Amino acid sequence: MTAENPYQKKPWLASYQNGVPEKITYQQICLPEILEKTAEQFPNQTALIFQGYKVSFARLKEMVNRFATTLSAMGIQKGDAVAIILPNVIPCVVAYYAILRLGGIAVMNNPLYTDHELKHQLNDSGAKVLVTLDLLAPRMCAVRPETGVREIVYCSIGDYLPFPKNILFPLAAKKKGLAATVPPAENLFQFKPLLAQTENNPPEVNLDFEDIAQYQYTGGTTGISKGAVLTHRNLSSNVQQAVAWFPDLESGAEVMLGALPFFHVFGLTASMNLSIAKGWTNVLVPKPQPDPLMAAITKFKPTFAPLVPTMFIGLLAHPKLSTTDISFMKGSFSGSAPLPLEVIREFEEKTGAVVVEAYGLTETSPGAIINPFVEGKGKVGSIGVPISDTEVCIVDLTDGKTVMPVGEAGELFIRGPQVMQGYHNKPDETAAAIDPEGWFHTGDIATMDEDGYFYIVDRKKDMILSGGYNVYPRDVEEVFFQHPKVMEAAVIGIPHPKRGEAVKVFVVTQPGESVAEDELMAHCEGRLAKYKWPVEIEFLEELPKSNVGKVLKKELRR
């Protein structure tokens, strides 16, 4: 990378909200210590709400200590990996902090993954204990002999419910597929009874900022998932960066909507860890579909709601939104996948909330670039500006070194305390992703404007080369999103005999609507250059997605 470049001038600093620092003096404090401090400051404040069941910060700390004691009795020591395969339920938060409290390495796994995918992550991480749901426990017992897992601890969605839900749940849960009978097996334990019979007496463990805290596996949407090695420094620094980014949001005073899955790094940091650091109540939503999201918002009135595009789109289509007052919501930020401009505008108009688009990756813990959370400072369509202590640069796609001028597209590089240590057991991939100067190569194509705001053009691997021209799928998708009958659109490149590649669009129409291909092509007139026009349009009932809203283009290419 060349020594002089426009990014060294940091034009984005002029857009920082008052009170947001360029650099942070970090507290050398790990996440379990952050929980302890919050529990001391706000012992009676509600930390978690699940279906109306409430857990205070003091009780959360006690539950964490009890489960840490349990794991210690199972032989878990500093440096041992423990896997969690859970949705957003109370035991998920407890288990995560208990693992870190012992100096263990948390391995968060997606409950929707197949046995093949889960076995890979369990074996690659070397997990010795597994914490999961009763619905998954029989499957996990079956695959256990093919892994290094010794003990399995399982919980139920009905473990922590308020009266009378706790009475009614066992009567209907199995019929609705919300609970399962788990046959007895060796070294198989129930979470709630285990916690009740264990003392609040975990061993003292000295945590170092450079210790590994977590293996966070990438989504695996482009092949075998890789485990990003995140240290206590990475996770704590990113939480402290997030706290610094929102100086006007008072500690102990907000309600977080815990809809983003905690097994994904976005939900882990932006929802679970941030709310614990700030002493906020977190309303857990294990199945973030439109109905339960609307029910949680209506009943518990969250003031802050990190969401992904599919959640925004689902809420906008919900019939109750137009008659529901949600003016209590101060803001929301979106990440994980591009949020169409039309969706941002419609959500802000209907709710009054400020939508802040943000950008991050598994490898950056994840927060790296966020729009300022203040009126008039955010730019619609931009992912924002680099947060405190985060360096960003855009370089040539071909040589990976030449710095691109303002306004020109290139690959986005990031450097900061939140950047991972590397990929677990993958030195070659680590060397390819992080250069000797510490820059992480994101694989995303971006531009920066004169004010220092960044815009994601597309994924480097998704760019379409059509007749010698670069076509960025997001440009085409944005045009299709503007059509009133289109709910979702996704673009891929397909082989073309003359152009090499051409554009194909997959379209999901609004509920109850239908639209002809000719009408959509006419919509492209005046909005897209001819070489960007699709040669094929295919209509689907839904787009294949990961459960954090990323369209699985690998599936579309198949």
C-alpha angles and dihedrals in degrees: 000000000000117000099234121055140146091250092067088067089063097213088180092074090078088064096052115122115250108274096027109118127219089221131024129216096222124218108229089231126134124217097261089054089049089056091049092052092048091048089053093048098041106019096156097038113112108253100179136020119191117179087329096314109125132209120189123218090250091054092044089055090050092049090050091051092048093051091045087055089050093051090047089054087053088058100259110154137172110304096022118127122234121187126218121198103177142121120232100302130134095259089057092062092041094049094047095053092041091056092050091044088063093046089253126144115250117218111196115201134188111246089212094062120111122250089255092056093044093048090054092053094043092050096041092050095042091229113189100185129034127205114196148143126281088242089062101033098092090051092048091049088053094052095039095092088060092055139051093252112129105176131031122200118191135189134188131233085237096056094095113032132134124243125306094016090063089058097043098042098075091050096060107014099093093047089053093046093246097119139027139199108246115208114229116264138169115280092006116135140179115238102220099047089043091055093047094055096044124091123239091244114112119173118260110255125185108227119203123205089234095052117113110256103175148009104215111190120217115239096265091224091134100039139305109000119248125216112236108212107227119186129205086256091056096049098039093044092051092050090049089049090052092048090051091049093062104046094158096056106094124226114250092012110087136074117222123207104227096203100125109088111256091216086070116074093234093059091038095059105022096045115015103033097034093051091050091048091050097041093242128153113250118209106208118218110184095185107036099198122137098267098049090040092053091044092052093046093049096046104037101028102218114205095201126040125180106197141166125233096264090056092051091048092047093050092048090054093047111114093220096057095082092054098038122092108220097160087126088076108099097187152330134209127210130208145138093073136022113282111218114240093235091056092051092051094046094047093049091047094050098041108025089226121134111242112210114194114213139182134215144132139222086254093057098050073253117272117093111130125028136165113248111266096229134096113273096008101087121082118216110236094021124106086218134235133316112277124233115309092007121127119200133187136173118217138184114284092222106047100021091220113068112095113234121229122246110289097019123112125244142134116304116236122192133194127180146107091284095062112112125251090239141278117312112253091351111102095162093052089045092053090049093049101042119040125210091266091059097253115146112218104220100191088227123123113226146162133210124215126215092269092056097255116142130220126195109224096182147295113299091230092049096055112119120219104207119177091333094311126112112236117192111206093217091063090058094041092054091056092051091047088058091064108098094223095051119089098174138004135184129188131207135169119250130188115273125190095223107023099039090230133021137186124269121184127204112204133197112192127217114271110284093008132113129187133188122238089237091057092053092048090051087052089060090060109110092002102072134034110249094249088060094054115114120249090199135032120190124188119219133180089228140353119247107251143173111242091259091062103262113142108235099229090175087067092048091051090055 
